[in-house]
Amino acid sequence: MHGTEHSIPVMPLIYAFINFGIFVSLLVYFLKKPVTSFLVERKKRTLAFIDESSAAFETSEKNFKQVTFRMDNIKADADAFLNRIIEDSNDAGKKLISEAKKAAGSIQDDARMLVEAEYRQAYKKLKFSVIDRIMLKAGKEITDTLEDGQKNRYLDEYYDISREQGNR
């Protein structure tokens, strides 16, 4: 009796394995295509994602190298930019000085012309003033020393000469 009390029934165990085999066979028969297509599609998506990630990584790495290069060269770029600004300001300063010299030359020429015109005007006034004084003095001398007939003749000549000079 000892042997029969602890014995495991074999037939139910065999039926369970057969049922399980049938169940797995049915699962494989009905689910093989959808699961396979799902897994193939998932593999394609995963590979595409890996390719995109690799391309993005390469682009990021390239951009990082460019930024690193630019950061390394930023001092040289800043110095070049500063030198360009200094050259431009020097050129602008030279141009401004050149224009100022031209303007100063023009002002000097204008001033020279004005001074010459004023000089000519003053010379004319002085000339007529001297002539008037000489004539007054001569008139006084003539009046004091000449007779009336001679005086009239000299006065007529004086008026004629004065009119001729006034018309010039």
NORLINTA-V784275 format. One line per field, one symbol per residue. psi: psi as a letter, one per 20 degrees, with the letter a starting at -180 (. if undefined). burial: + if it has 16 or more other ideal C-beta (glycine too) atoms within 10 Angstrom, else -. A space follows every 10 residues. Layout:
BEGIN
psi = ???
burial = ???
END
This chain:
BEGIN
psi = hhhhhjqpph ghhghghggg gggggggggh iggggghghg ghgggggghg gghgghgggg gghggggggh hhjhgggggg gghggggghg ghgggggghh gggggggggg ggggghghgg ghggggghgg gggghgghgg gghhhrrggh ggghgggghg gggghhi.
burial = ---------- ---------- ---------- ---------- ---------- ---------- ---------- ---------- ---------- ---------- ---------- ---------- ---------- ---------- -+-------- ---------- --------
END
